[in-house]
Amino acid sequence: MTNVPFFRPDIDDEDIAAVVEALRSGWITTGPRVQTFEAAFARYVGAAHAVAVNSCTAALHLALAALGLRRGQAVLVPTLTFAATAEVVTYFDATPDFVDVEPDTLCMDPAAVETRLARAWNRTTEIVGAIAVHYGGQMAPMPRLAHLLRAARCFVVEDAAHALPAAAYDPETERWISVGDLADVTGFSFYANKTITTGEGGMATTADATLAQTMRSLSLHGMSQDGWTRFGAGGSWDYAIAAPGFKYNMTDIAAALGLRQLAKVDRFRARREEVAARYTAGLGDLEEIEPPRERADRRHAWHLYPIRLRLDRLAIGRDEFGQALAARGVATSVHWRPLHMQPYYAQRYGYRAEDFPVAFREWRRLVSLPIFPGMSDAAVDHVIAAVRDTAADGRRRKFAVA
């Protein structure tokens, strides 16, 4: 039986050789390769500054620290996101203030943000910013979100863990904007299953030199100099601690892989787009399935391909559907259980599942299919056949019951 994994990283011999070269160089922690990777990444995304770190979680945490988030304040976060987006807010004893998502993109809904900001006057917790998440690789409606948040004097952070590369059209300026163009700070992920990988890793980008320097210092214990600066030619052992920081720096080993992966990012995206198009062509006629759609004003990174089940046309639920695909050799996932339904947030803030109706409704019918650059057409066709067979079985069972 054909087995299709949910994801497999695209690592070639040149990637391996670059890591081996770093290992043999005698310098394996933060050093010249990290600096080169930061510069190359900043050029690619069009950012003035890039700070390499060990995860996107670290990038988001550093962003909030540099932006001055304080105890008792609140940050707007879409409830349909990974744990990290909200948990970094809790690190400051601040409140992740959840909002609902758009039905089509599953990104933060500007209408929900506008409503929350309008009600802020009678709240005891001050809303000071928002973290917008680009769900699955399709950009959130950043022009409208940024306008609303700037008018409310809030900072803007983008969680771009899925969105390298991605873009959106801004009708006001009549130009395409890239991820990060409208944010104070943007966090990217290089985790194993992301659009490029360093194994574990991330990047924080910003146009603000002061924010960049603060994040860079905080990423290494608040030190004024990293090891490469102190122990390189002409360096000094001495350093100053400007503020208590964290251990978030990236290694040269990871950066060596990142540089190789970054050189292939456009090719990776093109193949992901091909896989997505093949899926949509093969599944678009199924009455039991809603394929994801790329909006005309977006350029999708296609990190995920999340189908939605039309449960009213099936006799089986989402979990049974996934189990049936697994039995046919197809690994799947679900992105994600909304955070307001997770025990910690539900118990601490008293949320009910129905409080965010779009996220609650949509997550129950989400199934993420495998999508990665190394997928063969044969593997994609196997997934399509498995989905079609599973839908047919579910449909037949429904008719049999009727």
Residue, then its C-alpha position, 0 to 999 in steps of 0.5 A: m500500500t502507498n503511504v504518503p506522510f503528512f510532511r517530509p522536509d526537502i533536504d538535498d546533498e548540498d544542504i547536508a554539505a553546507v551543514v558539514e562545512a559549518l561543523r568543520s569550520g570550528w565555529i558552530t554557534t552564532g557566528p558568520r553564517v547567522q549574520t549572512f543568513e540574516a542579511a540574505f533573509a532581510r533582502y528576500v522579504g524586503a525588511a530593513h532588519a532581520v534577527a535570527v532566533n531558535s523559533c518563531t515563538a522566540a521571535l514573537h516573544l522578543a517582538l512583544a518584549a521590544l514593543g513594551l508589552r506590560r502586565g495587565q495589558a491585552v493583545l488581540v489574537p485570533t482564536l484559530t491559531f497555534a498555541a505559541t501565538a497566545e502563550v507569548v502574551t501570557y509570558f508578560d502576565a498580559t491577556p491574549d484577547f481572542v477574536d474570531v476569524e473570516p469564514d473564507t480565509l480563517c484569518m483574523d476577521p477585521a470586523a471582529v477586531e473593529t468590534r473589540l476595539a470599539r468596546a475597549w472603552n468599557r474594559t478594565t484591560e487596555i488593548v495595546g496591540a494585535i498578532a495577525v496570523h496568516y493561516g495556512g500561508q494565505m495573508a490576513p487582510m493586513p491593509r484593513l487590520a493595520h488601518l484599524l489598529r494604527a487608528a487605535r494606537c495599537f502595535v501590529v505583529e504578524d505571525a508569519a510562521h506559514a507565510l514565506p513567501a506570501a503577498a496581498y494587494d492593497p487597494e488603497t495604495e494600488r500595490w502588492i504588499s509582502v508579509g511584514d510590510l505593515a507590521d512593527v515586527t514579523g515572526f517567521s518559522f523554520y521548523a521542520n515542516k515549514t516552507i523552509t527549514t533549519g530544523e528548529g529556527g525562526m526570524a524576526t524582521t522589522a523596519d525599526a533599527t531600535l526594535a531590531q537592536t533590542m530583540r538582538s540583545l534580548s535574544l542572547h541574555g541581554m548581552s551587548q555583544d555575541g560570541w562571534t563579536r567578542f572572540g573574533a578578530g579584534g574583539s574583546w571578552d567584555y560585554a554589558i547586560a543591558a536588560p535580562g534576556f533569553k537564550y534564543n540565538m540561532t546557531d551557525i549550523a542551523a543558519a548554514l541549512g537556512l541559507r541553502q533552503l532560502a535559495k530554493v524558497d521560490r522553487f519550493r513555493a512553486r511546487r506547493e502551488e502545483v500540488a494545491a492546484r492538482y488537489t483542487a482539480g481532483l477534489g473540486d467536484l466532490e459535494e462532500i468537500e470544500p477545497p481551500r481557495e486562494r483569493a484573487d487579491r492574495r498570493h498564497a504560500w500553500h504551507l497547508y492544504p486544509i479541506r473542509l468537510r460538508l458534514d451534512r452530506l456525510a454519515i461520518g465525522r471529521d475524526e472518522f474521515g481522518q482515520a479512514l484516510a490513514a487506513r488508505g495510507v494518507a497521513t493528515s492533521v487538523h489546524w487547529r482546535p481553537l485556543h478558546m476551547q483549550p482547557y487553559y484558556a477556557q477555564r481561566y477566562g470562562y470561554r464557551a465553545e460557541d463564543f467564537p462561532v466561525a472558528f468553532r464551526e469550521w474547526r470541526r470540519l477541517v482536515s489538512l492534507p499532505i503538501f510538501p515540495g517533494m511530493s510526486d504527482a503519483a503521491v498527490d493522485h493517491v491522496i486524491a483517490a483516498v479522499r474521493d473513496t472516503a467521501a464515497d464510503g461516507r456518502r453510501r453509508k448515509f444513503a444506507v441509513a436513510 
